[in-house]
Amino acid sequence: MILQTKRGLPLLIASLLAACATPQGSDRTPRSGAAAPVSVGIIAINDFHGALEPPKQAVNIRGADGSITGVPAGGAAWLASAVDQLKTKHPNNVVVAAGDLTGASQLASSLYLDEPAVGALNRIGLEFNAVGNHEFDRGWSELLRLQNGGCEKHTRRQPCRLEQFAGANYKYLAASTRKEDGSTLFPATGLKTFNTSAGEIAVGFIGLSLRTVPALVSPEALKGLSFADEAATINALVPRLRAEGADAVVVLIHQGGKTEATEDPSGCEGLAGDIVPILDSLEGGVDVVVSGHTHWAYTCEYRTSASAKPILLTSAGVYGKLVTDITLSFDPATHAVIGKKAQNVIVQSQPYDAGRGRIENTDLAPRFAPKPSVATYVKRYADDVAGEISRPVGKLSGPAPKSDSSESWTGGPLGNLIADSQLGATKALGAQIAFTNPFGVRTSLTPAPDGSVTFGQLYAVQPFNNELVVQTMTGAQIRAAIEEGLDDADVKQVLAPSANLRFSFDMGRPSGQRLVSLTLDGKPLDPRATYRVTTNNFLSEGGDFFAEFTKATDKVRAGLDIDALEAWLTAVPVRKVPDEKRAVQIGG
């Protein structure tokens, strides 16, 4: 059942209670002489995406003189050291996450079905994780294997290639993810109790995915699941956690926002995004919300009309480049939360060469040494896949960038290159047009100085192993599909087309009527004619809110998207990066 209104809460409460993790007992009696506040440290991450090795990305910080410095950050071994340091700071501690720890991962993790990502997080000491959308990429049966262990095969790839897989030591939480029998896929809540100078203090956790997972994951991977409203689910569970003895309630949710603070990893100016209406709908009793999904970093005090005190909202960006240090202070007599604060800590790792020069270490952020045990574990997988990562797959005429933050809803040169490769791979099946979704393009493609590109780079761009689908659509349906990306119903996204298709749009026009022109080979697309159109299977199944593609007929599967891109690059000595504008905004 998908919960839409609060009128259905009594049923939801009854069904969710059975799914709550078994609570630990709590001694409410303070020890004699306890007077000072008692603190608990919550160490939080999100959107790790199997980033076993440093992702060669910087966290920008602004110095006292106003200058911007990029800090090299990330890598599981460095993250482990940062977490260990925070554990030393907080004798009472718990390590938690807000989802997307696996999926869209580095090759050294993804080729092994993210078993090494789970192994690394086990070694880091993670205890609770809210299920994100990418955790469902390989289907929920495979996600259950990540929790429980074993070598049962659910995908094309063979599990347990390097070692037996024991599963995650941490607990997945999925309060709003429901199976057909009404139970939740994983427990809805967890509780951790700390023995302190003031007696036992308990912190309760609610973990949940974003409601729009079905638009972000292939329907086949979600068969038999439904996703309830986030705020209503939280509101139903807060009283139960309090009744079970939770002195504080922390929500781990794979939904988030963005801010205007791009050079302050803890800044919160101009917070906006889908997390905001969820926070506004909470009915009180929540102390902290650890968020994710947007890959943004922030720590905020967010006030709602239902809560006497502000909610502490946090996010640690992406790829383990940051870890959030959260401190909760409790009254020693009543165990009420009397203080809360958070700061994002940069996981400074090793220098690297970037397109704009070398990114060096700096004293403006703490330095961490890689934790030897985690570094050794990661190296085993990285060494095994090194040959595949470094394999040359062709040359490019220059960088193929993913659109920057101001145009992240468009495909840019790289989106156009991918669309061209997909049309090239399927012309023999009658394809006339190809589209790709910009949000499925994970990173820019920057060749070496001689133009060469490796398979590891292609995999970083397209890590989902999506299949291409050739399907029949009318001109009217194609027009409607493009309009879906421009309308006000959901997140806006301009489909990246193959070179023979061009369109213009005006965002100042009414929703659903924004497409101004649409041509194929220079001629207007006939709304009554039929065309063979190539997309990946994610789009074909209605992903990213493109429902129009589900109405297409005569669908034929046509190989993997990454194979199409590799073939496109190897077909010529040097593949030119598209530099023309195919989707042009003319107003709005």
N, C-alpha and C positions, 0 to 999 in steps of 0.2 A: 504494500500500500504506500503510495506517495502522499505524504501529508501536505495539504494545501492551506488549511485554516486551523486556528486554535480550537475550533469546536471538536476536533478529533483527538484532543489531547488525552482524555481518560483511557481510550483504547491504546494509544501510543505508550503511555506510561506503563500500563499493565504488560505490554509485550516486551518493552525494553528492559524492565526490571530483571527478567529472567536472563538477559544477556549481559548484565553487569558483572565485572570481575569480582570474585569473592573478597569482601572487605576484611582488613586486618582489625583485630581488637584494639581498643584505645583506652588507656588509663588517663582519665581526665584530671587526676590529682596532682597539683604542682608539688615538686619537692621542696622541702623546707628551705627557707632562705632565698628562694628564687625571686629576684627583683628586676634585673635587667631584661630588656626585650630579648627574645629568642629569634634567631634568624635561620632561614632555610634557603639554600641556593638552588635555583633551577637553571640548568645549563641547556640551552636550546639551539637546535639547528633546523634547517628545512631545505628542501630542494637540493639534496646532495647529488643526485643523478649519477651515482656510481663514479664520482670523480676521485678515483684511487690516486692518481698522480696529479701534481700541480697543473691546473688547467691553462697555465700561461696567460692569466688574466690578472689585472691589477685592481685594487680598491683605491679610488681617488680620495685624498684628504686635502683639506685646505690648511695651510700653515698660518702662523700668526701674522706673517707679512702679506697674506692673501694669495700666495702662490699655491699651485696645485701640484701635489706629488702623487705619483702612482706607486702603490705598495704591492710587490709580488705576493700573491696569497693563494692558499689552498693546498690540497694534497692530504690524503688520509693520515699519513704519519705525523705531519705537522698539526693537523686537527686533533689528533690523539694527545699530543703534548699540551696543546692549549686547553683541552678539556681537563687533563690531569692537573694543570696549574690551577684551574678554577675549582677543582675538587679540593685541592689543598686549602684554598681560600675559604671554602664552605664545608666545614666538617659534616654538616647536615646537607646532603645534596642529592639531586636526582637529574638524570640526563634524559631529555625528551626531544621529540621531533614532530614537525607539522607536515610530513608527507613528501612524496616524490623523492624518496631516498634511492629508488631504483627506477629503471626506465629512462630512455633517452640518455644512456650512459656512455662513458668512455669505452672504447673497443675492448680494453683489457678486462672490463667487467661484463660488458654486454655479450661478448662471444661466449661467455660462460654462464649465461642466463642470470647475471647479477649475483651469482653465488659469492664471488669475492667481495662485492659491496657489502653484503650481509655479514660476511666473515670479518671485514674491517670494522664495521659498526659494532659487532659483538666485542671486538677487542678494545674499542673506544669506550664501551660500557653503557651504550644506549639501553633505556629501560622501557619507554613507551613511544609509540609512533602512530600518528593519525594517518590513515590510508589516503594517499593522494590519487589524482587521476592517472598518473603514469604507472603507478603500481599495478594498474589493471591492463597495461598494454599487451601482455601475453595471456590474458584471461584470468579469471578468478580462481580456477583450479591450480594454475601455476603459482598464483599468489599464496594460496594455502600451503603449497609445497615450500615456499620461502619461509613461512612461519614454522611449519612442522618438520621440515627436512625430508630426506629421502631422494631417490633417483627416478621417480616415475616420470615418464616423458609426456609432456603436454604440448610441445612446440616442435618446429623443424629441427632445432638444435638438440644435441645430446647432453643431458645433465651429467653432473659428476665426472667431468672429463679429467680433472687433475686430482680430485680427492672425493671421498664420500662427503655428502653434504648433510650437516646435522640440523640446519635450520637456524632461525633467528632466536637468540636468547632474549631479545626484547619482545614486548607484546604489541601487536597491531591492535588498534582501536578503531571501530567503525560504527558509531552510534546511529548514523542515518542510512546505512547501507543494509537493505533488507532482502532476504530471500523470499521465495514464493510462499513458504510456510509461516512468514511473519517474523521469524527470528533474524537477528543481525548476523552478518557474515563473520564478524569478530566481536568480542565483547565491546559494549558501549562505553564502559568506564573502567578506570583503575584507581587504586588507592595506595599511597605509600605512607607509612607511619615512621616517625623519627623519635628516638629516645633522647630527650633533651633535659636540661636542668630544670625545666618547668613541667616535666612529665611528658607523656606521649603527645606529639602534635601530628596531625594527619593532613595530607594534601591530596585532594581528589582531582582526577583528570577525566575530561570528556574528550574523546577523539572522534573526528568526523571528516568526511570528504565534502567537497563542494557539490551543491545540488545539480550542477550542470555537467557532471561526469559523462552522462550519456551522449552529450554533444562533442566530447573531447576524446572518446575512446570508441573503437570499432564496436558496433552493436553485438557482433558475434562474441566478443570477449566479455560482454556483460549480460549474456542471456540468463534470464531467471533472477536478475537483480533489479531493485528499484532504489531511488535515492530521495529521501524525505527532505523537507524544508529544514535548513540549518538552524535558524533561530528557534523555531518551534521545538525541535529536538533538544536543543540545549535547555530551553525553559522547562521541558518535561523532566530533565534529569537532575537539574541543580537541587531541587528539594530532596530528592532521594539521596544524593551524595551527602548533603548536610545531615540528613537523618542517620546516615551510616557513620557519621562522626567526622566528616571532613571539616577542618577548620578553615581551609581555603579551597576554592574551586578554580582550576586552571583549564581553559579550553584549548585544545590543540586542533586547529582547523586548517585544512588545505584550501584556504581562500585568503585573499589579501588585497592590498591597495598599493598606491604609488604616491610619492610626495614630490615636492619641488626641491628637496635637499639632495643634490647629486654629488656633493663633495663632503657630506657628513653622514657616515654610515649609521649614526644614531639620530639623525634629524627627522623632524616630522612636520615641517611646514607644508601646508597645502595638501594634507592627506585627502585622497579621493579613491574611489574604486568600489568593487562589489562587497568588500568587507564592511563598508560603512552602513548600508541598510540592515545588515545582520546585527551589528552592534546596537543600532537604534531600536531594534525589535526585542532586545533582551529585557527580561523582566526583573533583573536584579540578582544578586548572589554570586556573580562572577567576578573574580579578582584579577585574573590575567588571561589574555588571549594571545597565544602564540600562533602566528599566521604564516602563510607561504604563498606559493603559486605564481605570484607576479615577479619573482626574482628580485624584488626591491628590498632595501634595508631601511629599517626605522625602529625607533622606540618612542611610543607616544603615551600621553595621558589622555584618554578619550572619555568625555563626559556624556552620559545619557540621562534622560529624565527619570528613568526608573531606578537609578543607582545613586545613593548618597555620596559615594566616593567614585572618582574616575576609575575606569578600567585601564589597566596597563596593557597596551597593545605592542607586540614586537614582531619583527621578522629579520632573519639573518641572511637575506640575499640569496645566493645560489652557489653551488659547487663547493661548499665547505670553506669559502673564503672568509667567512665571519662566523663567530659563535656568540650567542647572546648570553650575557651574564645577568641573571635576574635574582634579586634579593627580596625575600618576603620577611618582614619583621612581625612578630606575634607578641601580644601582651602575655606576660608569664602567668597571670592569674586567670584570665578569661580565655586565652588562646585566640582572641580576635586579631585579625590582621590590622596592624596599626601603621604599617609603612611598606612601601614597595617601590623599587627602582630597577632600572635596567640600562645596560650599555652594551653596544655591539663591539666586540673585540676582534680586531683584524688578525687573521691567522697568517702572519707573515711567514713566507717559506723561502724559496730559492730564487735568485735572479734569473731573468730570461731575456732573450732577444725578441723585440717586437718590431712592428713595421716602422714605428717612429723612433726607434733606438732601443738601447738596453735599459731594462727596468731593474734597477739595483735595490739592494736592501737599504733601509733607512732607520734612523733612530727616532723618527716621528711615530713609530708604532712598535709594540713589543716584538721581540724576535723569539722564535721558537726553533729548537732543534728537532729533527724528525725522531719519533719514538722508535727505537731499534726493532722491537718485536713487530710493529705494524709495518715498518719499512721493509723488513725481510719478507713478510707475508705478501705485500703488494708486489715486490720484485719478482716473486715466483710466477705470478700471473703475467706481469708485464714482459718478462723475458720470454715466456711461452708464446706470446702473441706478437713479439717484436718484428718478426719477419713479415707478417701480414700487414702490420701497421706501416712499415717502411716501403712496401712494394709500390713501384712507380705505376701510375695509371694514365699518364699523358701529360700534356703541357697546355697552359693557358696563356693568353696574350697579356694578362695582367691580373690584378686582384678582382675577384667577383664578390663584392660586398653584400652582406645582408643589410637591409635597410636599417638606418639608425633609429634612435628612439623617437624622433619626430615623425618618421615615416614607417614605423614598425608594422603598420597595418598593410603595407604594400610589399610586393615581392622583391623590388629592386633588381639590379643586374643578375644576381644569383637566382632569384625566383624565375626570371625569364630564361636563364640558361637551363635550369632544371625542366621547365616546360618544353623547351626545344628538344631536350634529350628524350623526353617521354613521347613526344610526337615522332621523333626519329625512330624510336624503338618499336612503334606500333603502326607505322604506315603500311607495312605489309598486311596488317589486319584491317585495312581500310580507314584508319584514323585520319581525320581531316583537321582536328583542333585538339589542343591539349591545355589543361589548366593545372596549376599546383596551388596549394594553400600556403601563404607566407608564414603562418604560425607554425607550420611543419618544418620550416627551414631553421635549423638550430644555431648555426654560426656562419660567419663569413668564410670564404674559400680564398686563401692567400697563398699563391704558389711561391716556390723558392726563387732566388734571383734569376735562375735560368728558365723559369716558367714551369718547372716540373711540379706535379701534384701526386700525392701518395694516397693509397687506399684508406689509410687512417684518417686523412683529411676528409675524404668523401663520406666516411662513416660518421664523422663528427657532424657533418652537415645533415645527413639523412640516416639517423640511427634506428629507425622504426621497423625496417624490413617490410615495408608496405609493398603490396602487389599492385601492378598497374591493371586497370580495368578499361576496356574499350566498350562503349555503350552508345546506343542510338538516342538522340534527343532532337526535338524540334527547335527551330530558331527561337520560338517563343519561350521554350523551356530554358534555353541557354541564356536568354535575356533575363528571365526570372531568377536564374541561379546567380548571375552577376549582381542583380538588385538585392538579393538576400545578404550579400556581403556589405552592402551600402546602407541597408535600412536601419531603423531605430529599434528594432525588436531585440537585437542581441549585439554582441561585440562586433564592431565593424572590421572588415577584412577585404581588401581588394584582391580578387583572384589574379594570379600571375598567368598571362596567356602565352601561347606559342607565337612565334614571330609573324605568322600570317593573319593574326586576329588583333584588331585594335579597337579600343573604345574610349569614350570620354564621358565624364560624369560631373554633375553639379550638386554638391552637398547642400546648397541653398534651396533646392527644390524639395517638394514633399517626399517623405519616406515612401519607397516603392515606385517613385517616378524620377529617379535621379540619373538614370542612364540616358545620355543625350544622343550619342551615336554609337553604332556597333557595326563593324565591317569585317569581312573575310576576304582576303586577297584584294582589298581595295573596294569591294562592292558591299552594299548593305546586306546584312544577314536577313534571309527570307524567313519570316516567322512561321510560315506553313511548311517549309521544306524540312527534311530530316538530315541530320549530320552525325557522323561517327566521332565521338568525343572521348579522349583519354584523360583519366584522372587516376590518383591512387585509390586504393580500396577504401581508405578512411573517408575521403570525400564522397565516393560512390555510395557509401552506406549512410550518408547524411551527417558526417562529422563536421564540427565547427559551425553548426546550425545551417548547413547548406542542404535543406530538406529536398530541394528541387532535383538533386541528382538521384534521389531514391526512386523517382518516377521514370527514370530512363529504362529502356528495354534492350533486349538482345545483348546482355552483358557477357563479355569474354575476358577471362584472366590472361595476363600477358607478361609474367615475370616480375622481378623485383625492381623497385625504383632505383636503388643504388647500382644495380647492374646496367640499367639504361644510361645512367649518368657516366659510368665508366666507359661503356661502349661509345658514347658520344665524344668523349675526350680522346679515346684511342683511334678514332676513325680518321683523324687528320693529324699532320705533324704538330700544329699549334691551333688550338680551338680559340676563336675570337670570343671575348666576353661581350655579350650584347650591351650596347650603349644607348639604344634608342628608348624613348618613352612609349610604351604600348598601352598603358592605362593612364589617361591624362585627366587631371582634375582642372576644370575650367571655371569653377565658381565655388561659392559656399565658404 
